[in-house]
Amino acid sequence: MTIEVFIPLLTVLALGTFLGFELISKVPPTLHTPLMSASNAISGITIVGAIIACNELGYSTMSKWLGILALILATVNVVGGYSVSDRMLKMFKKK
């Protein structure tokens, strides 16, 4: 990867990280559950992208390994998010 490609990608990553942190830190606690649902949907999109990155055609070995890592982390995020959401919803059911 050349420096002409790397610098813009690094800039987008840094700006996305900063913007994400600023947005999430300003969310009130009552909106955390809807935000978690949205992040689960985004992780589902990440899973699809990771599966594409793991494809054998035209991608480097590093791309495949990063795709596998993204697939594992996004899957853990989706499963964990849904289990936490389910546990929170069980708190509101009558016994």
Secondary structure, DSSP 8 states (H G I E B T S, - for coil): --HHHHHHHHHHHHHHHHHHHHHHHT--GGGHHHHHHHHHHHHHHHHHHHHHHT-SSS--HHHHHHHHHHHHHHHHHHHHHHHHHHHHHHHTS--
